[in-house]
Amino acid sequence: MLELSILGFLCEGPLHGYELKNRIQGLSGHIRPVSDGALYPAISRLVKGGLVEQRTEPGTGAAARRVLTLTEAGRTELRARLRHPKQADITDGQRFFTLLAFLRHLTDRAEQAAVLRRRQAFLDTPASFFYRDGEPVRAEEESDLFRRGMLRIARATAAAETQWLAEAIDSLET
């Protein structure tokens, strides 16, 4: 998801490494902090792969800064990753939000709707944090106050997301 975030933000315009890190941090928040030890090697991989270009420009007061720009090959790669996200990008909520943040860069509305349909299908599959005899435990069946709370919150979140997905898909297809 880090590489997708880099490609996605750079698709919106050139950025300095520090600015890029701040945008990625804002998107993932406290859930998945971005370290320099992860960010800069990912940038290097993308540069070596010809997906990102970097140039050095003078800093405003001290050291020079690297400016990163998405190449045409990088735009193509971004669209491919958006068009065919990994299953974990669909099933993991934070990863899906990252995908949503850049899905507008996939300009074909039918392809956008197809990605949303995959998430919709995932949410339609009965699931739980807890299972009893191989069956998902529902909030009403859980005696533990805190687990019951987890299940109720997850159900409400899934219901809101399911409603939005249906509206978004309808909008894309009309």
N, C-alpha and C positions, 0 to 999 in steps of 0.2 A: 504494500500500500504506500510505502514511502516513495517508491519510484513513480507510482501513479500520481501522487500528490505533487511531486516535483514537475512532472510533465504537465499536469493540469494547471498549476499556477503559472508556469512559464508560457503556456499557451495564451495566457491573458496578457503577457508582456514580459520584457526583460526584468530581471531582479538581481540584486546583490545577494550573496549567500546568506547574510544576516537577515535580510528582508524575507527571503524564502523560508528560512527557519521559523521566523515569527508567524508567517501565514500558516505554515504546516502545524505549528504549535497551537494556533488559534482554532484550527479545524479539528485536531484530535484532542485538544484540551489536556486536562490532567490524566486522562485515561491512558494515553500512550505518549509520554513525553519523548521529544526528539533530541538525541544527543549529537554532538559534533562527530563523535566516533561512528555514528550510523549515517548521518547526513552526508558528510563530505566523501566517504567512500562510495556512496550511492551516486552522488554527482559525478565522481570520477568514472564510474562504470558507464554512466550515460554519455559522458564526453567521449570516452574510448569507443563506445558503440556508435558514435556519430549522431546521437539523438539530441545532444545539447552542445552548444558552443560556449566557450568562455573567453572573455577578454579582460584584461586588466586596465583599470582606469585609476587616476590619482584619487586618493582619499581626501576627505574634506579637511582633515587636520593632521592625520598621521599616515598610517600605512595605506598602500594601494588596496583597492577593492576589486574582487572578481565580479564581473557582470555576466550573468548566465542568460542565454537566449535559446529558445527552442528552434531546432532545425526543421526542415520539411519532413525529414525522416522521423523526427520526434513527434510531429503532428500525426503522421501516419500511424506510428506506434501507439500514441495515446488513443486514437480512434479504435484501433484494433483491441486494445485492452478494455475499452469501454463497451465495445460491441460484443466481446466474448469474455466477460469476467469469470474468474475462477469461482467454483462453487462456494468457497469460504468467503468470497466477497459478497455473495448473496445472503449467506446464512448468518454471518457475524454482523451484528447491528452497527458497530462503529465502522467496520470496513464498508458496509453498504452506504452509510452516510458519506464516506469519502467518495465512493462511486457516484452518489447523487450530486455531490458538489461540482462534479465535472461532466455530468451526463449531457449537459447542453452542448458540449463540444462535439457530440455525436449528432450530426445535423439531420439524419434521416429519422423522422418521427416514428416510423414503424420499428426501426431498430431500438429506439428509446423505449417504446412500448414493450418490446420483447424482453428487455432487461427488467422492466417493472413487473412483467408477468411472471418472470422467474422468482422474484421476491414474493409476489402474491401467492404463487404455488407453495413456496416454502412456508409462508404464514398459515396457509390453509391446512397444513399437515399437523395433526394433533401432537403436541409436545408439552413437556413440563421440565422443571428443574429436578423433579423427584418422580420416582416410579415405584409402583407396588404391584408385584406379580406381573411385571412386564407391561403394565398399563400406566399411562400418565396420571399423576395425582392432580385432581382439580382443587381449587382453593376451598370449596365447600367441604371437601373430604379431609382436609389437613387440620389436625388438632393443634399444631404448634402455631402460636400467634405470629411469629416472625416469618416462618415459611409461608403461612397463609397470606401474609402481607406481600411477600415476594410474588406469589402466584397472582394475587389480585392486581398488583401494579403491572406485571407482565401482560396480563389479559387486557387491561385497559389500554396499555401502550399498543399492543398488537391490534386492538379494535380500531384505534385512531389511525394507525398506519394502514390498515386494510381499507378503511374508508377513503383515505387520501389516495392510495394506489388505484382504487376503482375510479375515482374522479380524474386522476391524472391520465390513466389509460384511455378513458372515455374522451378526454380533451385532446389527446394525441391522435386518436383515431377518427375524430370528426372534423 
